[in-house]
Amino acid sequence: MVPLYAARIADLGAGDLVQIECACGHVTLLTAPMLATAGATAEQKLLDLSAQLRCRECDARGRAVVSVKWRDERGKM
């Protein structure tokens, strides 16, 4: 597990989820393939996603908080 400040999209494994929470309260969980579809590169830092992604509810950009739900070694969250 990599600390969040240093984590890149390439560090996400199968089952790891990136939680994006907008200031308006909208929360979504994304996987690495979903982020690649949104135009994020594998070497991009996860914390930089908040400036790139737009909220589907309020259409704002740059107001999100990014966190990661790492899958543990046994396959559970």
C-alpha positions, 0 to 999 in steps of 0.5 A: 500500500502506497501513501495517498500523497505519493499514490499514482493510478498505476499503483491501483490494483484489482479491487482498489477503489478511488472515492471522489467526494464533491463539496456538494455531497455527491460521492462516486467510486472509480476503478483504475480502468474507469479513470483511464476512460476519463483521460487520466494517465497511469503516472498521474497522482491520485490527488491531482484528480480533483482538479481534472474531474467534474462533478456530475451533480453540480458540474463543478471542477476542483471541489472534490476530495480524493481518497482510496479504498485499498483492497487488503491482502485477503481480497476484502476492503 
